[in-house]
């Protein structure tokens, strides 16, 4: 029996090929830099054949901190990447024409490998530019590196750096998703033939995809003596009273006292709809970060936080009750406090 592809699969492959051709004319990745002195922000866009955006301004800033300036001719990737994208677009069309399921599976594996290699190369480039600094630069901060985030947000001195896919990057991701859907459609059609082998290939592809897209969803540990409070700007020196807010974009705000967290929330800088999670430090034990709605709170005039806050948090009720027995304290919930 000839294993021909479904018509819908072939049409999806042709659509993905068109998307890859469009990638040649659109930015693939975008790094945005936000700082008070640049209210409009600075943007560096990465295209298949070079860098665009505020390259000259960013190079000027990089000079002060000792980073190498960015020049298209220094990246061999911009020479080969357009050809690789064209090759993959042709490969998508070829698989649709050849009409064989084995070729489809090979294309999926090749596309995933290319994605992994591209992201590793991107990380290597960011690491090199962020760590290999000129020791004679005008601004030298001992131990400081300026590697932008691979994806997401990172604070670099007074600059907030966002690294995200741009139009071309999303088209590339969509092409990969379409390819995965095509493989799953064909696997479902032919699951009765050589089922174990086909399932193994698809599951391996899914594991790689999930491994690539996995991201940390828990709190970022507060570094005592290093992190600064996002409200009062003091260096966090006491692990028992802290708190942390994480936005839906992944930006992290850390606080040395519940007083600072509450004062920050009242400013309205971060809306409730933009907040992914709030964590409070467990006053007892090893001072772990606990989700605010799962915490048990005490309020007392005998409590003295770093900013003279009067509230402390606990991971479990027994620890809270034990501490309450030594204080004239009032038990609170996060909902009561947040009002």
Secondary structure in CASP SS format (residue, H / E / C, confidence):
PFRMAT SS
TARGET T0000
AUTHOR 0000-0000-0000
METHOD secondary structure of the structure
MODEL  1
X C 1.00
X C 1.00
X C 1.00
X C 1.00
X C 1.00
X C 1.00
X H 1.00
X H 1.00
X H 1.00
X H 1.00
X H 1.00
X H 1.00
X H 1.00
X H 1.00
X H 1.00
X H 1.00
X H 1.00
X H 1.00
X H 1.00
X H 1.00
X H 1.00
X H 1.00
X H 1.00
X C 1.00
X C 1.00
X C 1.00
X C 1.00
X C 1.00
X E 1.00
X E 1.00
X E 1.00
X E 1.00
X E 1.00
X E 1.00
X E 1.00
X C 1.00
X C 1.00
X E 1.00
X E 1.00
X E 1.00
X E 1.00
X E 1.00
X E 1.00
X E 1.00
X E 1.00
X E 1.00
X E 1.00
X C 1.00
X C 1.00
X E 1.00
X E 1.00
X E 1.00
X E 1.00
X C 1.00
X H 1.00
X H 1.00
X H 1.00
X H 1.00
X H 1.00
X H 1.00
X H 1.00
X H 1.00
X H 1.00
X H 1.00
X H 1.00
X C 1.00
X C 1.00
X C 1.00
X C 1.00
X C 1.00
X C 1.00
X H 1.00
X H 1.00
X H 1.00
X C 1.00
X C 1.00
X H 1.00
X H 1.00
X H 1.00
X H 1.00
X H 1.00
X H 1.00
X H 1.00
X H 1.00
X H 1.00
X H 1.00
X H 1.00
X H 1.00
X H 1.00
X H 1.00
X H 1.00
X H 1.00
X H 1.00
X H 1.00
X H 1.00
X H 1.00
X H 1.00
X H 1.00
X C 1.00
X C 1.00
X H 1.00
X H 1.00
X H 1.00
X H 1.00
X H 1.00
X H 1.00
X H 1.00
X H 1.00
X H 1.00
X H 1.00
X H 1.00
X H 1.00
X H 1.00
X H 1.00
X H 1.00
X H 1.00
X H 1.00
X H 1.00
X H 1.00
X H 1.00
X H 1.00
X H 1.00
X H 1.00
X H 1.00
X H 1.00
X H 1.00
X H 1.00
X H 1.00
X H 1.00
X H 1.00
X H 1.00
X C 1.00
X C 1.00
X C 1.00
X C 1.00
X C 1.00
X C 1.00
X C 1.00
X C 1.00
X C 1.00
X C 1.00
X C 1.00
X C 1.00
X C 1.00
X C 1.00
X C 1.00
X C 1.00
X C 1.00
X C 1.00
X C 1.00
X C 1.00
X E 1.00
X E 1.00
X E 1.00
X E 1.00
X E 1.00
X C 1.00
X C 1.00
X E 1.00
X E 1.00
X E 1.00
X E 1.00
X E 1.00
X E 1.00
X E 1.00
X C 1.00
X H 1.00
X H 1.00
X H 1.00
X H 1.00
X H 1.00
X H 1.00
X H 1.00
X H 1.00
X H 1.00
X H 1.00
X H 1.00
X H 1.00
X H 1.00
X H 1.00
X H 1.00
X H 1.00
X H 1.00
X H 1.00
X H 1.00
X H 1.00
X H 1.00
X H 1.00
X H 1.00
X C 1.00
X C 1.00
X C 1.00
X C 1.00
X C 1.00
X H 1.00
X H 1.00
X H 1.00
X H 1.00
X H 1.00
X H 1.00
X H 1.00
X H 1.00
X H 1.00
X H 1.00
X H 1.00
X H 1.00
X H 1.00
X H 1.00
X H 1.00
X H 1.00
X H 1.00
X H 1.00
X H 1.00
X C 1.00
X C 1.00
X C 1.00
X C 1.00
X C 1.00
X C 1.00
X C 1.00
X C 1.00
X C 1.00
X C 1.00
X C 1.00
X C 1.00
X C 1.00
X C 1.00
X E 1.00
X C 1.00
X C 1.00
X C 1.00
X C 1.00
X C 1.00
X C 1.00
X E 1.00
X C 1.00
X C 1.00
X C 1.00
X C 1.00
X C 1.00
X C 1.00
X C 1.00
X E 1.00
X E 1.00
X E 1.00
X E 1.00
X E 1.00
X C 1.00
X C 1.00
X C 1.00
X C 1.00
X E 1.00
X E 1.00
X E 1.00
X E 1.00
X C 1.00
X C 1.00
X H 1.00
X H 1.00
X H 1.00
X H 1.00
X H 1.00
X H 1.00
X H 1.00
X H 1.00
X H 1.00
X H 1.00
X C 1.00
X C 1.00
X C 1.00
X C 1.00
X H 1.00
X H 1.00
X H 1.00
X E 1.00
X E 1.00
X E 1.00
X E 1.00
X E 1.00
X E 1.00
X E 1.00
X E 1.00
X C 1.00
X C 1.00
X C 1.00
X C 1.00
X C 1.00
X C 1.00
X E 1.00
X E 1.00
X E 1.00
X H 1.00
X H 1.00
X H 1.00
X C 1.00
X E 1.00
X E 1.00
X E 1.00
X E 1.00
X C 1.00
X C 1.00
X C 1.00
X C 1.00
X C 1.00
X C 1.00
X C 1.00
X C 1.00
X C 1.00
X C 1.00
X C 1.00
X E 1.00
X E 1.00
X E 1.00
X E 1.00
X C 1.00
X C 1.00
X H 1.00
X H 1.00
X H 1.00
X H 1.00
X H 1.00
X H 1.00
X H 1.00
X H 1.00
X C 1.00
X C 1.00
X C 1.00
X C 1.00
X C 1.00
X E 1.00
X E 1.00
X E 1.00
X C 1.00
X H 1.00
X H 1.00
X H 1.00
X H 1.00
X H 1.00
X C 1.00
END
